[in-house]
Amino acid sequence: MSESIQCTKCKSENVYQDGNVWMCPECGNEWVPSAQAAATDAASDTNVIKDAFGNILNDGDSVTLIKELRIKGSNSAVKVGTKVKNIRLTDAGDGHDISCRIDGFGAMNLKSEFVKKVIV
């Protein structure tokens, strides 16, 4: 059992943890303790996108590619060291969190794990 964890609804001490959620078998209540809830909320509010080296990226930054990226549906590739200016951060949900325009290739989406921020 846990140290003085009680159900938030019925105050029963007969509770158990399932992952990060606590459950009460007597009343069926499920909750996340407030300290963990605050940490979870803080992490979700600050969707910080970082490059491959841990630098925080912002809209309008310039980045360079650290890996040759093959373009889907084409025989060409974007070479290592290609500089991309004026990026936009997006939340596409598929891992591509940078929207940009690359000279000679046009508009495309990139993953932040394949770029390095250009620090001026």
Secondary structure by P-SEA (a helix, b strand, c coil): ccccccccccccccccccccbbbbcccccccccaaaaaaaaaaaacccccccccccccccbbbbbccccccccccccccccccccbbbbbcccccccccccccccccccccccccccccc
